[in-house]
Amino acid sequence: MKIDFTTCFTLLIVYIKWYNQFIIGDNMKIKSVLKEKNIQSGYLYFYIHFITELVCFYLLHKIHGDSYLLWILPLLYDMLAFVPQSIIGYYSDKHPNVNLGLIGIIALTISLPIYFILKLPYLAIIVLCLGNALIHVNGAEVTLRSSNGKLASPAIFVGGGSFGVVTGKLLASTHVSYLLIILFSLTMIPFVLLAEYYKKDTLKDKNPCKNFNYHNKKMNIKLLIFLAVFIVIVRAYMGYGIPTSWNKTTLETILLFSFMGVGKCLGGIMCDLIGMRKTAIISIVCSLPFLLCGDNIMIVSLFGIMLFSMTMAITLGILVSALKKTPGLAFGLTTIGLFLGTAPIFFVKLHSFESSCLLITSLTIVCLLIVLRIIPKEAENVRFKI
């Protein structure tokens, strides 16, 4: 299946018109969103998340040098880092005064000498994953509790991870000492301490996310949560099926992860500007042609990946809206979904362009139908006007 130049050019024109209408046209509104007081915690945790993933993927790729760990290591990491976040999140909801971020930094930091000095790779991975999970949950608690129902702050927090992943991989391919990575890890401490300031006003609030009102209240809450997590699972699996044969160089890999990170941030910002339902439709529907037509054309594919990544804020917002009293648990459910979505790729992989396109198209339709069901039209009326 080949896509001609005219098709790709048409897609770019469509994207430019959309970009001009929603981004350039609302430039002042976006600046207002980014200057809001309740978004400051998102900036702090953008950096914290960036460094967290940098440390994690630096160590992971160093351990990859041990051939007997090559297959099980990524699966082990995903399981230990993602799955426990729901349990940790529930604990954090019940004990919001505990600064799990600091504990996470300590665990993340000591995982490095455990591997490089003690030569204990499995223990290093376990401690690394524990630190990763603790920092993620604390970041979610801080940004969600302090966001006043807006999604830009938690989306910016999550977006920082994509930049950290690619940076950690690149540093691992150099001769950079693990001592420098330890120093990077320790730089997170003042950021975590400062971020707690934004959470303190909600510590005694039994319903800290009461201003999140995005879900369809007419639906059974358990069914809605299941469908939201199902979307996370589907989109996580789709992410590995996206055809990107153009990605062959280091620069192209950096661009791939950068557009992914920008998309995650943009998803939350757009939800605050134009409403969640519109953002969901734009990100799901508009990303499809770019993803299908960008296999050999980098710029087309990158636009699609950016739009595709915007759905992260949507599913998180729906789950927090349904579980207002337990934002940590809600965030943890999304990470369980990520693990369940990525786990199959370790056992079943798509080997043809046609099968990838068929899978992406069919799953996109399913996700769109679910989103239209669980996000009511009324959600447009509660968007935040700047």
C-alpha positions as CSV (number, residue, x, y, z in Angstrom):
1,M,0.0,0.0,0.0
2,K,1.6,3.3,-1.1
3,I,0.4,6.8,-0.4
4,D,1.0,9.4,-3.1
5,F,2.4,12.8,-2.6
6,T,-1.0,14.5,-3.3
7,T,-2.7,12.7,-0.4
8,C,0.1,13.6,2.0
9,F,0.0,17.3,0.8
10,T,-3.7,17.4,1.4
11,L,-3.3,16.1,4.9
12,L,-0.7,18.7,5.7
13,I,-3.0,21.5,4.4
14,V,-5.9,20.2,6.6
15,Y,-3.6,20.1,9.6
16,I,-2.3,23.6,8.9
17,K,-5.8,24.9,8.8
18,W,-6.7,23.2,12.1
19,Y,-3.5,24.5,13.7
20,N,-4.2,28.0,12.5
21,Q,-7.8,27.9,13.9
22,F,-7.2,26.3,17.3
23,I,-3.5,27.1,18.1
24,I,-2.6,30.4,16.3
25,G,-6.2,31.8,16.6
26,D,-6.2,31.0,20.4
27,N,-2.6,32.0,21.0
28,M,-3.4,34.6,23.7
29,K,-5.8,32.1,25.4
30,I,-3.0,29.5,25.4
31,K,-0.6,32.0,27.0
32,S,-3.2,32.7,29.6
33,V,-3.6,29.0,30.4
34,L,0.2,28.6,30.7
35,K,0.4,31.5,33.1
36,E,-2.3,30.4,35.5
37,K,-1.2,29.9,39.1
38,N,-2.6,26.4,39.3
39,I,-0.4,25.2,36.4
40,Q,2.9,25.9,38.2
41,S,3.0,22.4,39.8
42,G,2.8,21.0,36.3
43,Y,6.0,22.8,35.3
44,L,7.8,21.6,38.4
45,Y,6.7,18.0,37.8
46,F,7.5,18.3,34.1
47,Y,11.2,18.6,35.1
48,I,10.8,15.9,37.8
49,H,9.2,13.5,35.4
50,F,11.9,14.3,32.8
51,I,14.7,13.4,35.2
52,T,12.9,10.4,36.5
53,E,12.6,8.8,33.1
54,L,16.2,9.9,32.2
55,V,17.5,8.0,35.2
56,C,15.3,4.9,34.5
57,F,16.1,4.6,30.8
58,Y,19.8,5.3,31.4
59,L,19.9,2.3,33.8
60,L,17.7,0.1,31.7
61,H,19.9,0.5,28.7
62,K,23.1,-0.1,30.7
63,I,21.6,-3.3,32.0
64,H,20.7,-4.3,28.5
65,G,24.4,-5.1,28.1
66,D,23.7,-8.3,30.1
67,S,22.3,-10.5,27.3
68,Y,20.4,-12.9,29.5
69,L,18.2,-9.9,30.6
70,L,17.4,-8.7,27.1
71,W,14.0,-10.2,26.7
72,I,12.6,-10.1,30.2
73,L,13.9,-6.7,31.3
74,P,11.4,-4.4,29.4
75,L,8.4,-6.6,30.5
76,L,9.7,-6.7,34.1
77,Y,10.2,-2.9,34.1
78,D,6.7,-2.2,32.8
79,M,5.1,-4.6,35.2
80,L,6.9,-3.3,38.3
81,A,6.8,0.4,37.4
82,F,3.2,0.6,36.1
83,V,1.0,-2.0,38.0
84,P,1.8,-1.0,41.6
85,Q,0.8,2.7,41.0
86,S,-2.9,2.0,41.6
87,I,-2.1,0.6,45.1
88,I,0.4,3.3,45.9
89,G,-2.1,5.9,44.6
90,Y,-4.8,4.6,46.9
91,Y,-2.4,4.8,49.8
92,S,-1.5,8.4,48.8
93,D,-5.2,9.3,48.7
94,K,-5.6,8.1,52.3
95,H,-2.3,9.7,53.5
96,P,-1.8,12.8,51.4
97,N,0.7,14.3,53.9
98,V,3.3,11.7,53.1
99,N,5.7,13.0,50.5
100,L,6.1,9.9,48.3
101,G,8.1,11.9,45.8
102,L,11.1,12.3,48.2
103,I,11.0,8.5,49.0
104,G,10.9,7.9,45.3
105,I,14.0,10.0,44.6
106,I,15.9,8.1,47.3
107,A,14.9,4.8,45.7
108,L,15.7,6.0,42.2
109,T,19.1,7.3,43.3
110,I,20.3,4.2,45.2
111,S,19.3,1.9,42.3
112,L,22.3,3.1,40.4
113,P,25.0,2.0,42.9
114,I,23.1,-1.2,43.4
115,Y,23.8,-2.1,39.8
116,F,27.1,-0.4,39.1
117,I,28.8,-1.2,42.4
118,L,27.0,-4.2,43.9
119,K,26.3,-5.7,40.5
120,L,22.8,-6.8,41.4
121,P,20.7,-6.1,38.3
122,Y,17.4,-7.6,39.4
123,L,17.5,-5.7,42.8
124,A,18.4,-2.5,41.0
125,I,15.4,-2.9,38.7
126,I,13.0,-3.5,41.6
127,V,14.3,-0.4,43.5
128,L,14.3,1.7,40.3
129,C,10.7,0.7,39.5
130,L,9.6,1.5,43.1
131,G,11.1,4.9,42.9
132,N,9.5,5.5,39.5
133,A,6.1,4.5,40.8
134,L,6.3,6.7,43.9
135,I,7.4,9.8,42.0
136,H,4.7,9.3,39.3
137,V,1.9,8.9,41.9
138,N,3.1,11.9,43.9
139,G,3.2,14.0,40.7
140,A,-0.3,13.0,39.9
141,E,-1.5,13.8,43.4
142,V,0.1,17.2,43.4
143,T,-0.9,18.3,39.9
144,L,-4.5,16.9,40.0
145,R,-5.3,18.3,43.5
146,S,-3.9,21.7,42.7
147,S,-5.4,22.0,39.2
148,N,-8.9,23.2,40.2
149,G,-10.5,20.8,37.7
150,K,-8.2,21.8,34.8
151,L,-6.1,19.3,32.8
152,A,-3.2,21.4,31.5
153,S,-1.1,20.9,34.7
154,P,-1.3,17.1,34.9
155,A,-0.9,16.9,31.1
156,I,2.3,19.0,31.3
157,F,3.6,16.7,34.1
158,V,3.0,13.6,32.1
159,G,4.5,15.1,28.9
160,G,7.9,15.6,30.5
161,G,8.4,11.8,30.6
162,S,8.8,11.4,26.8
163,F,11.7,13.8,26.7
164,G,13.3,12.0,29.6
165,V,13.0,8.6,27.9
166,V,14.9,9.6,24.8
167,T,17.5,11.6,26.8
168,G,18.2,8.6,29.1
169,K,18.6,6.3,26.1
170,L,21.1,8.7,24.4
171,L,23.1,9.1,27.6
172,A,23.3,5.4,28.1
173,S,24.9,5.1,24.6
174,T,27.8,7.4,25.7
175,H,30.5,7.1,28.3
176,V,28.7,9.4,30.8
177,S,29.3,8.1,34.4
178,Y,26.5,6.9,36.6
179,L,27.8,9.5,39.2
180,L,26.5,12.3,36.9
181,I,23.1,10.6,36.7
182,I,23.0,10.4,40.5
183,L,23.6,14.1,40.5
184,F,20.8,14.6,38.0
185,S,18.5,12.6,40.3
186,L,19.3,14.6,43.4
187,T,18.4,17.9,41.5
188,M,14.7,16.8,41.8
189,I,14.6,17.3,45.6
190,P,14.0,21.1,45.7
191,F,11.5,20.7,42.9
192,V,9.5,18.1,44.8
193,L,9.6,20.1,48.0
194,L,8.4,23.2,46.2
195,A,5.6,21.4,44.5
196,E,4.2,20.3,47.9
197,Y,3.3,23.9,48.4
198,Y,0.6,23.7,45.8
199,K,-1.0,20.6,47.3
200,K,-1.1,21.8,50.9
201,D,-4.5,23.6,50.6
202,T,-6.2,20.4,49.6
203,L,-4.8,18.1,52.3
204,K,-7.9,18.2,54.5
205,D,-10.3,18.2,51.5
206,K,-12.2,14.9,51.4
207,N,-13.2,15.6,47.8
208,P,-10.0,17.2,46.3
209,C,-11.0,16.9,42.7
210,K,-14.6,18.0,43.0
211,N,-14.2,20.4,40.0
212,F,-13.5,17.6,37.6
213,N,-16.8,17.2,35.8
214,Y,-16.2,15.4,32.5
215,H,-17.9,12.0,32.6
216,N,-21.4,10.9,31.6
217,K,-23.2,10.9,35.0
218,K,-26.0,8.8,33.5
219,M,-23.7,5.8,33.0
220,N,-23.0,3.1,35.5
221,I,-19.8,4.3,37.2
222,K,-18.1,0.9,37.1
223,L,-18.8,0.5,33.4
224,L,-17.5,4.0,32.7
225,I,-14.3,3.3,34.5
226,F,-13.9,0.0,32.6
227,L,-14.4,1.7,29.3
228,A,-12.0,4.5,30.1
229,V,-9.3,2.0,31.1
230,F,-10.1,0.0,28.0
231,I,-9.3,3.1,25.8
232,V,-6.0,3.4,27.6
233,I,-5.2,-0.3,26.9
234,V,-6.2,0.1,23.2
235,R,-4.3,3.3,22.6
236,A,-1.2,1.8,24.4
237,Y,-1.3,-1.2,22.1
238,M,-1.9,1.0,19.0
239,G,1.1,3.0,19.9
240,Y,3.4,0.1,19.1
241,G,1.6,-0.7,15.9
242,I,2.1,2.8,14.3
243,P,4.1,2.4,11.1
244,T,7.3,4.5,11.4
245,S,9.7,3.0,9.0
246,W,11.2,6.5,8.5
247,N,12.7,6.4,12.0
248,K,16.3,5.3,11.4
249,T,18.5,8.0,12.9
250,T,19.1,9.5,16.4
251,L,17.7,12.8,15.3
252,E,14.5,11.2,14.0
253,T,14.1,9.3,17.3
254,I,14.5,12.5,19.3
255,L,11.8,14.1,17.1
256,L,9.5,11.1,17.6
257,F,9.6,11.4,21.4
258,S,9.5,15.2,21.3
259,F,6.3,15.3,19.3
260,M,4.9,12.6,21.6
261,G,5.6,14.7,24.7
262,V,4.3,17.9,23.1
263,G,1.1,16.0,22.2
264,K,0.5,14.9,25.8
265,C,0.9,18.5,27.0
266,L,-1.2,19.9,24.2
267,G,-4.1,17.5,25.0
268,G,-4.6,19.0,28.5
269,I,-4.3,22.5,27.2
270,M,-6.8,21.9,24.4
271,C,-9.3,20.3,26.9
272,D,-9.2,23.5,29.0
273,L,-9.6,25.7,25.9
274,I,-12.2,24.0,23.7
275,G,-13.6,21.2,25.9
276,M,-12.8,17.6,26.3
277,R,-15.3,16.2,23.8
278,K,-14.1,18.4,21.0
279,T,-10.5,17.6,21.9
280,A,-11.2,13.9,21.9
281,I,-12.8,13.9,18.5
282,I,-10.0,16.0,17.0
283,S,-7.2,13.9,18.5
284,I,-8.8,10.5,17.6
285,V,-10.2,11.3,14.2
286,C,-7.6,13.7,12.9
287,S,-4.7,11.5,13.9
288,L,-5.8,8.5,11.9
289,P,-5.0,9.7,8.4
290,F,-1.6,11.1,9.4
291,L,-0.7,7.8,11.2
292,L,-1.7,5.7,8.2
293,C,-0.1,7.9,5.6
294,G,3.1,8.7,7.4
295,D,5.0,5.4,7.3
296,N,7.7,6.8,5.0
297,I,7.1,10.5,5.5
298,M,8.4,11.7,8.8
299,I,6.6,15.1,9.0
300,V,3.2,13.6,8.3
301,S,3.8,10.8,10.9
302,L,5.0,13.2,13.5
303,F,1.8,15.3,13.3
304,G,-0.2,12.1,13.6
305,I,1.8,11.0,16.7
306,M,1.3,14.4,18.3
307,L,-2.5,14.3,17.8
308,F,-2.6,10.6,18.9
309,S,-0.8,11.5,22.2
310,M,-3.3,14.1,23.1
311,T,-5.7,11.4,24.3
312,M,-3.7,10.8,27.4
313,A,-5.2,13.9,29.2
314,I,-8.7,12.8,28.1
315,T,-8.7,9.4,29.7
316,L,-7.0,10.7,32.8
317,G,-9.6,13.5,33.1
318,I,-12.5,11.0,32.7
319,L,-11.2,8.7,35.4
320,V,-10.5,11.5,37.9
321,S,-13.9,12.9,37.2
322,A,-15.4,9.5,38.1
323,L,-13.1,9.0,41.1
324,K,-12.9,12.5,42.5
325,K,-12.1,11.5,46.0
326,T,-9.2,9.2,45.0
327,P,-7.1,10.9,42.2
328,G,-4.1,8.8,43.0
329,L,-6.1,5.6,42.4
330,A,-7.5,7.1,39.2
331,F,-4.0,7.8,37.9
332,G,-2.9,4.3,38.9
333,L,-5.7,2.8,36.8
334,T,-4.3,4.5,33.7
335,T,-0.9,3.0,34.3
336,I,-2.4,-0.5,34.7
337,G,-4.0,0.2,31.3
338,L,-0.7,1.1,29.9
339,F,0.9,-2.2,31.1
340,L,-2.0,-4.3,29.8
341,G,-1.8,-2.5,26.4
342,T,2.0,-2.9,26.0
343,A,2.3,-6.4,27.4
344,P,1.0,-8.2,24.3
345,I,3.8,-6.7,22.1
346,F,6.3,-8.9,23.9
347,F,4.5,-12.0,22.6
348,V,2.6,-10.9,19.4
349,K,3.9,-8.4,16.9
350,L,2.5,-7.1,13.6
351,H,4.9,-7.7,10.7
352,S,3.1,-6.0,7.8
353,F,2.1,-2.4,7.0
354,E,-1.4,-3.5,5.9
355,S,-2.1,-5.4,9.2
356,S,-0.9,-2.3,11.2
357,C,-3.2,0.0,9.2
358,L,-6.2,-2.4,9.6
359,L,-5.6,-2.6,13.4
360,I,-5.2,1.1,13.9
361,T,-8.3,1.9,11.9
362,S,-10.5,-0.6,13.6
363,L,-9.3,0.3,17.1
364,T,-9.7,4.0,16.4
365,I,-13.3,3.5,15.4
366,V,-13.9,1.6,18.7
367,C,-12.2,4.3,20.8
368,L,-14.2,7.1,19.1
369,L,-17.5,5.3,19.7
370,I,-16.6,4.8,23.4
371,V,-15.5,8.4,23.9
372,L,-18.7,9.7,22.4
373,R,-20.6,7.6,24.9
374,I,-18.7,8.4,28.1
375,I,-18.1,12.1,27.5
376,P,-21.5,13.9,27.3
377,K,-22.2,16.9,25.1
378,E,-22.8,18.8,28.3
379,A,-19.1,18.6,29.1
380,E,-18.5,21.3,26.6
381,N,-20.5,23.7,28.8
382,V,-18.1,23.2,31.8
383,R,-14.9,24.0,30.0
384,F,-12.9,26.8,31.4
385,K,-13.1,30.1,29.7
386,I,-10.0,32.1,29.7
